[in-house]
Amino acid sequence: MKLDPASLKGDELEILVHSNRNELDKPVKMTIASSVSHSGRLWNFTSDFSEDEFYFVKGRGEDPTHAIILSLQPSKELEPGNYTLTIGARYDNMTYNKIVNLQVK
């Protein structure tokens, strides 16, 4: 993903969440953390998932996959550099994380 604070240009990423079961009784919740700050909080940019949480329900067919769009928008104060994002899908007490590179021009 690439962000440009000078022009305030953001980026989007499609995230495919797969389940090994067709039905889950609790929602899957999306999470995000970054290496921009030591605490993992998002500093000087905002993130927005198209859905913060969703359910896998019966009747979805053979492929229980759910597509989520993550949008990132920088502020002018975001320092240039290479960072990492940790994007997670959490269900009950289990979390699956994916590491994504973030380039700030």
C-alpha positions in Angstrom: 0.0 0.0 0.0 1.2 3.5 -0.7 0.2 6.8 0.9 1.2 10.3 -0.1 0.7 12.9 2.7 1.8 15.9 0.4 -1.2 15.3 -1.9 -3.3 13.5 0.8 -3.6 10.6 -1.6 -4.8 7.4 0.2 -5.0 3.8 -0.9 -7.4 0.8 -0.7 -6.8 -2.9 -0.2 -9.3 -5.8 -0.7 -9.0 -8.3 2.1 -10.5 -11.8 1.6 -11.4 -13.6 4.8 -12.0 -17.3 4.5 -13.7 -19.6 7.0 -13.3 -23.4 7.2 -16.9 -23.6 8.3 -20.1 -22.3 6.6 -21.6 -20.9 9.8 -20.0 -19.1 12.8 -22.2 -18.2 15.8 -20.3 -15.0 16.6 -19.1 -12.1 14.4 -15.7 -11.8 12.9 -14.1 -8.5 13.9 -11.5 -6.7 11.8 -8.5 -5.1 13.5 -5.5 -3.0 12.4 -2.2 -1.9 14.0 0.8 -0.2 12.5 4.5 0.3 13.1 4.1 4.1 12.7 3.9 4.4 16.5 5.6 2.3 19.2 2.1 1.5 20.7 0.8 0.1 17.3 -1.8 2.9 17.2 -2.5 4.6 13.9 -0.8 8.1 14.0 -1.3 10.7 11.3 -3.5 8.5 9.1 -7.0 7.0 9.4 -8.2 3.6 8.4 -11.7 2.5 7.6 -13.0 -1.1 6.9 -16.0 -1.4 4.7 -17.3 -3.6 7.5 -15.8 -3.6 11.1 -17.5 -6.9 11.8 -19.5 -9.5 9.9 -21.0 -13.0 10.1 -20.5 -16.2 8.2 -24.0 -17.6 7.8 -25.6 -20.6 6.3 -26.5 -20.4 2.6 -23.4 -18.7 1.5 -22.5 -21.6 -0.8 -19.5 -23.8 -1.1 -16.9 -21.0 -0.7 -17.3 -19.2 2.6 -15.2 -16.2 1.7 -16.0 -12.6 2.7 -14.5 -9.6 1.0 -13.6 -6.4 3.0 -12.2 -3.2 1.7 -9.6 -1.4 3.9 -9.2 2.3 3.1 -6.3 4.4 4.4 -6.1 8.2 4.3 -3.0 10.1 5.4 -2.7 13.5 7.1 -0.1 16.0 6.1 1.9 15.2 9.3 2.6 11.5 8.3 6.3 11.1 8.1 7.8 9.5 4.9 9.2 6.0 5.3 8.4 2.3 5.1 6.1 0.9 7.7 4.1 -2.3 8.4 0.4 -2.8 9.0 -0.9 -5.8 10.9 -4.4 -6.5 9.6 -6.4 -9.0 11.6 -9.7 -10.9 11.5 -10.7 -12.0 15.0 -13.3 -14.7 15.8 -14.0 -15.5 19.5 -10.5 -16.1 21.0 -8.7 -16.7 17.7 -7.1 -14.0 15.5 -5.6 -14.4 12.0 -3.1 -11.6 11.1 -1.6 -10.6 7.8 1.4 -8.3 7.6 1.2 -5.7 4.8 3.9 -3.2 3.8 3.0 0.5 3.9 5.1 3.0 1.9 4.8 6.7 2.7 6.3 9.0 0.0 
